[in-house]
Amino acid sequence: MTSTERTHNTFAGKPVNRLPNQPILMTFAGRWAGIPYGEYVRDHRKMIEAQLRMVEDFEVDLVQVISDPAREAADCGAIVKWYDDQPPAIDEENALLKDKATLARLKQPDPLDGGRMHDRVLGCALGRKRVGNAVPVCGWVEGPMAQAADLRGINRIMLDLIDDPKFVVDLFEFLTELEICFARAQVDAGADIIGIGDAAASLINDELYREYVLPFEKREVQAIREMGVYTRLHICGNVTHHLEAMGELGVNMVDIDFLTDLSQVRSGMGSEVTVLGNVDPVEVVQNGTPETIFAALEECHRTVGDDRFIIGAGCEITPGTVPENLRALAEYARHPMNH
């Protein structure tokens, strides 16, 4: 059974020969391949080289064309701070939309015009070329809250939700169009899974999430699914209070961070969604042992309670993780008692 068949069967609730193993690997991948992260995020060829090492060396069932959340923002004109061997960062003090009036003049970036979005699109194409149909290729877009935080600044957009909701809606309209266009370019290039990252959404209450964020996330998910590919939702932090609302999105797969109460995921999101997580990537995966990692994954699997389960940590695997600890995830995935 190929990684692609294994993943598709898991999404459909069908038998697999082992559980899919799909932890988020970005900085670890660069470190393992000997590629400074500043180069990893700016050259899709180096990213795919590192991702193929993850597939080959750690039995990972996914090529992840993921690196940082600053691609769309950069192509919109945001100031990005670059570093030699760590992820780039948005200059929030000089955020692109620090002056809200800038939104009216902002143009939709073209994901194929040679910018940072284009580099991810090229990564999807190269990943597909290298693995054929044997391994899924996962592209990535940002959700409305996460992208708004990148363009406006996290503190400003939080206040806007209360002080200027009309601006928030106008901004989310712009961003949803942007992300759907970006997703389509990645799908056309070869991605068969699109991840949606909306970390900032975990920081607001359920009322604000339902009123302002959920409708736009729904539009992204629906549009991507209509492209004929799968959707993966990743919201860092504690989303226990959002699980019921998130269940309305219709995503195929949800990453559950270690801060979220995993026992409430099935009752909140339903039986059809595939669950990844949610062991602590630092305390358990980085600082633990293969034995403690195996036990933690076993507990997560038992809590989820069915076969729509994918191996991974609550968030990104840290670059300081030792290889034997990462290999413990694959060991659990292929254990005969787990499928």
Secondary structure, DSSP 4 states (H G I P E B T S, - for coil): --HHHHHHHHHHT---SS--B----SHHHHHHHT--HHHHTT-HHHHHHHHHHHHHHH--S-EE----S-HHHHHHT--EE--SSS--EE-GGG-TTSSGGGGGGPPPPPTTSSSHHHHHHHHHHHHHHHHTTSS-EEEEEE-HHHHHHHHH-HHHHHHHHHH-HHHHHHHHHHHHHHHHHHHHHHHHHT-SEEEEE-GGGGGS-HHHIIIIIHHHHHHHHHHHHHTT-EEEEE--S--GGGHHHHTTS--SEEEE-TTS-GGGHHHHH-SSSEEEE-B-IIIIIITS-HHHHHHHHHHHHHHH-SS-EEB-BSSPPPTT--HHHHHHHHHHHH-GGG-
